[in-house]
Amino acid sequence: MSASAHPDAMPTWTSAPVSTISGYAAVPGDPAVAVRALVLAALTVGESRVAGAPLAGLGPLVQALRTLGARVEDGGEGAWHVRGVGVGGLRQAAGLLDLEGDGLAFALLSGVLATQAGETFLTTRHPGAAAFLKATLPPLARMGAAFTPAGDGLGGVRPPLLLRGTARAVPVDHRPLAPVACDAKSALLLAALNIAGRTTVVEETPTADHTERLLRQFGAALVTRRQPDGAWAVSVDGQRELRPAVVALPGDAALAGAALAAAMLRPGSDVTLTGVGVGEHRGALFPVLRAMGADLTMRPTATTGAGEPMADLRLSASGRAMPGGEVEAGALTQGELALAAVVAARTLGTTTLRGLAPGAVRAAAALVPVLAACGVSATAGADVLVITGDGQPPTGGATVTVGAEMAPAFLALGAAAARPIAVRADTGPDAARLLNMLGAAITPG
């Protein structure tokens, strides 16, 4: 989960046109895996090392873990050294733990602290926190934890959250009526680490398995199995010590997608990206780019990052105009949809991204006016986003305010527009840094 601050408080990045996007670059680590790795490292007995983390965005979590008793040291260049306190060993925080915009860190710590004694007051400004609490508080309460969340006056709950953890938590079997979000599943699995017995979470539709892969790397007793009805069950046997680990993070596929999109927008570009995470829940954009005409090759590496498959990617952009067409885009996230949309801006004809999931449908509607401000013709329908291009660079020359997920797409578009695009977003410098390594001209302010 990521969040957006008030526009006036957001940093602005200006992306100016360049001739090509080319070169080699290692992609910064996946933040969704980095957050999980730091939390699990804090629950080990001994010292772990997390390498290749994003250079920004982890500060609130690091401060929270230090407050809770873990020793977390910045090793520079994306490396972190963490000396953990063991499962159930985090101390009680004296004041508010503010995770700021890091909704994933808020979710994971809510689970961890629910099954150890003590009171913790924690909050986040992430807009998805209310949905997370609605899904997660009932099963955590069945484990024995108690909560005092804030209310919205309509029967809903939201942060801040006063969490009363229990040292006598009981295992549960949880199969929600509605599909469980990945963050909620992860919170329950981490809560299970300090429960005597087996806790099981059943998913009707499997979500990303970053937490499960890392739990195995840290030595947790984890079992996954397919149910007779096709659902996916994940079980954790608790109250077993975790072992320290050296975690090499996979490169962030979303940032890799931004570099690939920028290269596709500039004919003659040629980029190679190393160490990109290509697990099934992270690589939905790559086949879409191929369907839109990308000459994209993927070479699996011999190593894995945090237990996840990685690959080196190469994309060569020819001088031919890309044709439009219909492209199945049902698996795209909001950020990936934005990347596909800006690539379509340079096609010759009409590109229809169809079959959008509900979240992407809402994102498509929000994208239309932002694309229009940059000179891109787009319309949104019931489950489609339609972009019409003339094979020429869009006009650009706009200042756009977007969510952190969509910011990399408009930084990529600025590199290929006729005039610079200023992107105001609550995001760190990793996208700008990666694109600049490949020849982009992105500056703060």
DRENGULO-794129 format. One line per field, with one value per residue (C-alpha): residue number from 1; z, y, x. Coordinates in Angstrom, 2 decimals. Example, Ala and Ser with C-alpha at 12.3 -4.5 7.8 and 13.67 -1.06 7.14 Angstrom:
REM residues 2
pos = 1;2 $
pz = 7.80;7.14 $
py = -4.50;-1.06 $
px = 12.30;13.67 $
***
This chain:
REM residues 445
pos = 1;2;3;4;5;6;7;8;9;10;11;12;13;14;15;16;17;18;19;20;21;22;23;24;25;26;27;28;29;30;31;32;33;34;35;36;37;38;39;40;41;42;43;44;45;46;47;48;49;50;51;52;53;54;55;56;57;58;59;60;61;62;63;64;65;66;67;68;69;70;71;72;73;74;75;76;77;78;79;80;81;82;83;84;85;86;87;88;89;90;91;92;93;94;95;96;97;98;99;100;101;102;103;104;105;106;107;108;109;110;111;112;113;114;115;116;117;118;119;120;121;122;123;124;125;126;127;128;129;130;131;132;133;134;135;136;137;138;139;140;141;142;143;144;145;146;147;148;149;150;151;152;153;154;155;156;157;158;159;160;161;162;163;164;165;166;167;168;169;170;171;172;173;174;175;176;177;178;179;180;181;182;183;184;185;186;187;188;189;190;191;192;193;194;195;196;197;198;199;200;201;202;203;204;205;206;207;208;209;210;211;212;213;214;215;216;217;218;219;220;221;222;223;224;225;226;227;228;229;230;231;232;233;234;235;236;237;238;239;240;241;242;243;244;245;246;247;248;249;250;251;252;253;254;255;256;257;258;259;260;261;262;263;264;265;266;267;268;269;270;271;272;273;274;275;276;277;278;279;280;281;282;283;284;285;286;287;288;289;290;291;292;293;294;295;296;297;298;299;300;301;302;303;304;305;306;307;308;309;310;311;312;313;314;315;316;317;318;319;320;321;322;323;324;325;326;327;328;329;330;331;332;333;334;335;336;337;338;339;340;341;342;343;344;345;346;347;348;349;350;351;352;353;354;355;356;357;358;359;360;361;362;363;364;365;366;367;368;369;370;371;372;373;374;375;376;377;378;379;380;381;382;383;384;385;386;387;388;389;390;391;392;393;394;395;396;397;398;399;400;401;402;403;404;405;406;407;408;409;410;411;412;413;414;415;416;417;418;419;420;421;422;423;424;425;426;427;428;429;430;431;432;433;434;435;436;437;438;439;440;441;442;443;444;445 $
pz = 0.00;-0.66;0.03;-1.19;0.87;0.36;-3.06;-1.51;0.55;-2.35;-4.06;-7.74;-10.38;-13.85;-16.71;-19.86;-23.38;-24.34;-27.57;-26.30;-23.17;-23.24;-21.11;-18.29;-14.79;-11.67;-10.53;-6.91;-4.61;-4.42;-1.49;-0.77;-0.16;1.68;4.31;4.97;5.20;7.77;9.98;9.90;10.55;13.72;14.92;14.62;17.26;15.74;12.96;9.48;6.43;3.85;0.63;-2.35;-0.58;-2.03;-1.06;0.26;1.93;4.70;7.34;9.30;9.57;10.61;13.36;14.57;14.73;16.70;19.12;19.56;20.52;17.33;16.33;12.74;11.14;7.71;5.85;2.91;-0.73;0.19;2.78;6.27;9.25;11.71;15.09;16.09;19.46;18.71;18.13;20.82;21.98;20.79;23.65;24.34;22.69;25.03;22.46;19.06;16.28;13.16;10.00;7.90;4.37;4.75;4.94;4.57;7.61;9.58;8.56;9.42;12.80;13.67;13.19;15.01;18.05;18.36;19.72;22.32;25.62;25.84;24.45;21.30;19.75;16.01;12.97;9.24;6.77;4.03;2.47;2.36;6.13;6.88;4.52;6.05;9.59;8.56;7.14;9.81;13.23;13.49;13.04;15.27;17.92;17.64;18.40;21.62;20.79;21.59;19.78;20.07;16.55;15.60;13.94;10.88;12.28;9.81;11.51;9.91;11.55;10.73;12.31;14.82;16.51;20.16;20.06;23.18;22.42;24.21;25.37;25.34;21.71;20.21;16.67;14.18;10.79;8.78;5.52;4.80;2.95;0.72;-1.01;1.49;0.56;0.53;3.40;5.58;4.88;5.73;9.03;10.09;9.15;11.19;14.12;13.96;14.62;18.37;18.78;20.06;17.43;13.77;12.23;8.72;6.26;3.21;0.06;-2.56;-5.04;-4.18;-3.66;-3.81;-1.81;-0.79;2.91;2.49;0.57;3.20;6.08;4.58;4.18;7.86;8.92;9.84;9.92;6.92;4.90;1.72;-0.05;-2.59;-1.14;-2.82;-3.94;-5.54;-2.72;-1.40;2.27;4.09;7.58;10.16;13.20;15.79;18.72;16.86;16.68;13.33;12.11;10.80;7.04;4.31;2.04;-1.43;-2.61;-6.12;-8.29;-8.29;-11.37;-11.29;-11.62;-14.31;-16.14;-16.05;-17.67;-20.32;-21.06;-21.41;-23.86;-25.92;-26.15;-27.69;-30.96;-31.03;-27.29;-25.93;-22.21;-20.12;-16.56;-14.16;-11.21;-11.75;-9.72;-12.15;-9.87;-11.14;-9.05;-10.22;-13.98;-15.42;-17.39;-19.41;-21.64;-22.16;-23.42;-25.76;-27.07;-27.73;-29.87;-27.42;-28.45;-24.90;-23.88;-20.42;-19.22;-15.84;-13.41;-11.51;-8.18;-6.49;-4.49;-1.15;-2.57;-5.65;-9.30;-10.95;-14.53;-16.62;-19.10;-22.42;-24.63;-28.02;-29.55;-33.34;-35.33;-36.57;-35.19;-32.97;-34.24;-32.07;-31.26;-28.49;-25.53;-22.62;-19.47;-16.74;-14.53;-14.47;-11.27;-11.29;-11.79;-14.57;-16.31;-16.29;-17.86;-20.58;-21.24;-21.76;-24.09;-26.11;-26.46;-29.10;-31.13;-34.58;-34.16;-31.30;-28.44;-26.27;-22.89;-22.00;-19.25;-16.46;-12.83;-10.62;-9.10;-12.53;-13.83;-11.19;-12.06;-15.77;-15.09;-13.08;-15.78;-18.60;-17.53;-16.56;-19.96;-21.64;-19.81;-21.39;-24.88;-24.98;-26.24;-23.94;-22.89;-20.23;-20.38;-18.24;-18.23;-20.87;-21.34;-24.95;-26.13;-29.61;-30.92;-34.15;-33.80;-32.70;-29.28;-27.11;-26.40;-22.67;-21.01;-18.04;-14.28;-13.11;-9.63;-9.37;-6.84;-6.09;-8.15;-11.30;-10.96;-12.80;-15.88;-16.27;-15.62;-18.52;-20.68;-20.01;-21.56;-24.85;-24.89;-26.93;-23.74;-20.13;-17.76;-14.06;-11.88;-8.37;-6.34;-2.87;-4.09;-3.49;-5.85;-6.96;-10.25;-11.18;-10.25;-12.36;-15.40;-15.18;-15.16;-18.57;-20.06;-18.80;-17.65;-14.45;-11.84;-8.53;-8.41 $
py = 0.00;3.54;6.89;10.47;13.58;16.99;18.35;21.36;19.02;16.76;16.90;17.85;16.21;17.73;15.33;16.96;15.47;13.42;11.72;8.12;6.00;3.54;1.70;-0.84;-0.42;-2.44;-1.86;-0.72;-3.32;-4.01;-1.95;-4.47;-7.13;-4.75;-3.84;-7.50;-8.41;-5.70;-6.68;-10.38;-9.60;-7.76;-10.99;-13.17;-13.92;-12.63;-10.27;-10.22;-8.21;-6.81;-5.71;-3.71;-1.82;1.34;4.46;6.23;5.39;3.05;5.72;5.46;1.68;1.81;4.31;2.17;-0.96;0.90;2.16;-1.43;-2.59;-3.89;-2.53;-1.33;0.23;1.83;0.21;2.61;2.00;0.23;-2.14;-2.58;-4.51;-5.68;-7.33;-8.83;-9.42;-12.75;-13.72;-12.05;-9.96;-6.47;-4.02;-1.78;1.64;4.59;6.83;6.82;4.76;6.83;4.82;7.87;6.72;3.18;1.18;-2.14;-1.46;-0.50;-3.78;-6.00;-4.39;-4.63;-8.38;-8.82;-6.78;-8.38;-11.62;-10.32;-8.65;-4.88;-1.85;-0.06;3.08;3.20;5.05;5.62;8.09;5.48;5.61;1.82;1.42;1.43;-1.50;-3.35;-2.88;-4.02;-7.25;-7.96;-6.91;-9.71;-12.62;-10.91;-10.49;-14.22;-14.81;-12.84;-9.29;-6.23;-2.90;0.62;2.05;5.46;5.55;7.34;7.84;5.36;2.12;1.94;2.01;3.88;4.72;5.63;2.25;1.37;-2.28;-4.45;-7.52;-10.84;-13.28;-16.08;-15.92;-18.91;-20.28;-19.79;-21.04;-17.99;-18.17;-14.77;-14.38;-11.71;-12.01;-11.22;-8.56;-9.49;-7.09;-8.63;-12.15;-11.11;-9.53;-12.74;-14.91;-12.72;-12.75;-16.56;-16.61;-16.09;-18.50;-22.06;-24.26;-23.95;-20.90;-21.21;-18.53;-19.70;-17.57;-18.10;-16.35;-16.49;-13.11;-12.23;-14.67;-12.34;-13.02;-16.79;-16.83;-14.70;-16.75;-19.80;-17.93;-16.93;-20.52;-20.39;-23.59;-22.90;-25.18;-24.22;-26.45;-26.43;-27.15;-29.61;-26.67;-24.88;-22.39;-21.84;-22.49;-21.10;-22.46;-21.35;-23.38;-20.75;-20.14;-21.23;-18.99;-17.47;-17.65;-14.63;-14.37;-12.46;-11.17;-9.92;-8.07;-8.54;-5.43;-3.55;-4.66;-1.44;0.69;-1.64;-1.09;2.68;2.30;-0.05;2.34;5.27;3.25;2.29;5.95;6.92;5.11;3.96;3.26;0.11;-0.73;-3.68;-3.98;-6.45;-8.38;-7.63;-9.58;-11.49;-13.54;-14.19;-11.37;-8.81;-9.19;-8.46;-5.44;-7.31;-9.36;-6.26;-4.33;-7.21;-7.14;-3.42;-4.10;-4.23;-6.18;-7.43;-10.38;-11.89;-13.96;-15.66;-15.30;-18.18;-16.54;-15.49;-12.38;-13.06;-16.45;-14.86;-15.45;-12.72;-11.97;-9.54;-7.68;-6.09;-3.90;-2.49;0.13;0.28;3.44;2.07;3.53;1.06;0.12;0.39;-2.54;-4.29;-5.47;-7.62;-5.68;-7.38;-8.18;-4.68;-2.67;1.07;1.95;-0.61;0.71;4.21;2.85;1.02;4.18;6.42;3.84;3.87;7.64;7.03;4.47;5.22;4.58;3.55;1.27;-0.28;-1.62;-3.89;-6.17;-3.82;-4.90;-2.66;-0.80;-0.20;1.04;3.77;4.54;4.78;7.45;9.44;9.03;10.56;14.23;13.84;12.35;15.11;17.75;16.19;16.21;12.57;11.71;9.15;7.97;5.49;3.06;0.34;-1.80;-0.16;2.68;3.89;5.94;7.42;8.43;9.82;8.30;11.64;12.83;14.28;18.00;17.75;21.09;20.32;20.05;16.98;15.73;11.94;9.14;7.60;4.51;6.54;9.00;6.84;6.66;10.44;10.78;8.35;10.32;13.55;12.05;11.62;14.66;17.79;19.87;18.93;17.46;18.35;15.50;16.32;13.13;11.73;9.49;9.01;9.54;5.92;6.24;9.47;7.98;4.86;6.75;9.27;6.40;5.48;8.98;10.74;14.37;14.45;17.12;17.95;21.05 $
px = 0.00;1.13;-0.45;-0.64;-0.04;-1.63;-0.51;1.23;3.43;4.38;7.77;7.81;9.99;10.39;11.07;12.48;12.61;15.69;16.74;16.94;16.73;19.62;22.14;22.46;21.05;20.37;16.79;16.20;14.65;10.94;9.56;6.79;9.45;11.80;9.18;8.39;12.08;12.84;9.90;10.80;14.47;13.39;11.72;14.83;17.45;20.67;21.67;20.17;21.17;18.78;20.50;19.25;16.46;14.90;16.80;13.71;10.41;11.53;12.19;8.89;9.17;12.83;12.03;9.12;11.27;13.93;11.28;10.09;13.58;15.19;18.59;18.36;21.44;21.75;24.63;24.41;23.48;20.25;21.75;20.29;21.67;19.01;19.60;16.29;14.67;12.98;9.36;7.26;10.20;9.26;8.91;5.94;6.16;5.72;4.05;2.40;3.96;3.27;3.89;2.93;2.06;3.37;0.17;1.98;4.18;1.06;-0.57;2.39;3.05;-0.66;-0.42;2.90;1.86;-1.60;-0.13;2.27;1.34;1.18;-0.59;0.53;-0.90;-0.21;-1.47;-1.05;-2.49;-2.79;-6.29;-6.56;-6.10;-9.84;-10.44;-7.49;-8.85;-12.33;-10.90;-8.30;-9.60;-12.23;-9.75;-7.18;-9.89;-10.64;-6.96;-7.43;-6.31;-8.43;-8.64;-9.95;-9.97;-11.29;-14.72;-16.01;-19.51;-20.96;-20.03;-16.59;-13.17;-10.00;-6.63;-5.34;-5.56;-5.03;-3.98;-4.05;-2.01;-2.33;0.33;-2.28;-3.32;-5.13;-4.78;-7.60;-8.67;-9.68;-11.59;-13.13;-16.40;-14.87;-11.48;-8.72;-6.19;-2.52;-1.75;-4.46;-3.21;0.34;-0.75;-2.49;0.49;2.85;0.42;0.53;4.28;3.70;0.77;1.19;-0.42;-1.33;-3.03;-4.45;-5.55;-7.52;-7.70;-10.37;-8.05;-4.34;-2.67;1.03;3.15;6.02;5.38;5.31;8.60;10.31;8.89;10.56;13.86;13.74;13.04;9.34;7.28;5.03;2.76;0.90;-1.60;-4.39;-7.84;-10.26;-12.43;-9.47;-8.83;-5.30;-4.46;-1.42;-0.64;1.94;3.03;3.84;6.18;9.29;12.32;13.18;16.76;18.70;19.05;20.83;18.07;18.94;15.85;14.46;14.44;11.14;9.17;7.15;10.28;11.57;8.29;8.84;12.27;10.87;7.99;10.38;12.48;9.42;8.46;11.81;12.71;16.30;16.41;18.02;17.95;19.09;17.77;19.34;17.94;14.25;11.68;9.47;7.21;3.70;2.25;4.81;5.20;1.75;2.98;5.61;3.26;1.11;4.13;4.95;1.37;1.84;4.91;7.82;10.92;11.42;13.58;13.83;16.78;16.23;19.12;20.65;19.83;16.61;15.81;14.11;13.15;11.55;12.54;14.58;15.55;17.58;15.38;16.38;14.23;15.22;12.94;12.86;12.16;8.83;5.62;3.79;0.33;-2.74;-5.01;-6.89;-4.82;-6.00;-5.10;-7.13;-4.13;-2.65;-2.36;-3.10;0.54;0.97;-2.15;-0.65;2.55;0.64;-1.40;1.64;3.20;-0.03;0.35;3.08;1.13;-0.24;-3.95;-6.20;-5.15;-7.86;-6.74;-9.65;-10.89;-9.78;-10.25;-12.46;-9.51;-8.01;-11.37;-11.35;-7.74;-8.61;-11.21;-8.66;-6.01;-8.08;-7.80;-4.13;-3.31;-5.31;-3.25;-0.15;-1.69;-2.80;-6.30;-7.94;-11.40;-12.51;-15.42;-16.98;-13.83;-11.61;-9.15;-8.87;-5.88;-5.56;-2.15;-0.73;2.73;4.18;5.36;2.59;2.77;3.60;4.18;1.91;2.18;0.28;-0.58;-0.82;-0.55;2.82;1.97;1.35;4.23;6.84;4.58;4.47;8.20;8.66;6.22;8.11;11.23;9.36;7.05;7.64;7.91;8.81;6.24;6.33;5.09;3.87;3.59;4.26;7.05;10.76;13.68;14.15;12.22;13.99;17.37;16.83;15.57;18.43;20.94;19.52;19.70;16.58;16.73;14.66;15.30;13.62;11.45 $
***
